[in-house]
Amino acid sequence: MNLDNLQPAPGSTRRRKRVGRGRASGHGKTSTRGHNGQGQRSGESKRFGFEGGQTPLFRRLPKIHNFDQVEGRQWVEVNVGLLNALPANSDVTPESLVEHKVLRKHTDSLRILGNGELKVALKVQAHHFSAGAKSKIEAAGGSCALIEAKQSQKA
């Protein structure tokens, strides 16, 4: 294959529609605009949401007031390779990760991922473990414990 024989896949390109070039072109006279009406005039534009005079969809639907947005969790992800900096046989919690400057601040959504190698045995407590992270922590002689997330209550 060379640069001189590159071409698009068959059927992936179309010829440009040349309108207003006479009857024989198939796009002469009205130039595909139809005969009379708004769409045939120059400068034709309909406002966004216009449905030809019919009550548009956004006015037909009821307003939904006081709909509480479901808040997603902002997960803080830590790979097992970063946990090598911690002393062996220590308890790893979100608070201890802040003390050892692995994390900047305490979090309620700590997720341990399995990227990297773990060489020290640790007792890790987090809100979520990936399958790879769990197997690497247990292979190094450590243990994994899930922390239950606190439910936020709205009055």
C-alpha positions, 0 to 999 in steps of 0.5 A: 500500500502506498500513498498514491493508491489510498482511497475511501471505502466504497460507499463511504463518500457521496457527491455534493448536491449541486442545486439550481443548475437546470432541470437536467440535474434533477435539482433545478427550478425550486432547488429542492425547496418545494413550491410555496411556504416558509421553507421556500423563501430565502432567510428561512429559519424556524426557532428552536423547538418550533413544531409548525404551530402545534404546541411544542413538546417542552410546553406539553410536558408538566413542570417537575418541581422539587426533584431531588438530584441523586448525588454520585460519590466522588471516589478517591482511587489508590493503587496498591503500588503506593501502599509500599511506602507504609510500614509492614503489618500496619493498619491502613485506613483513610486517616492513616493514608492522610498521616503518611501523605498518600492522600491530602484529606480524609475521604468517605469513598476510598477505592483500592485498585490493583495497579503495581506490586505490593511487597509488605503485609498490610491490614487495609480498610477501604470502601471498595476493593478491586478484585486484583487489589484484593488478591495482591494484598492477600498474596503479600500476607495482608487482609482486606476489610470493607468500611460501610459507607454512612447514609446521608439523611435528608429531612 
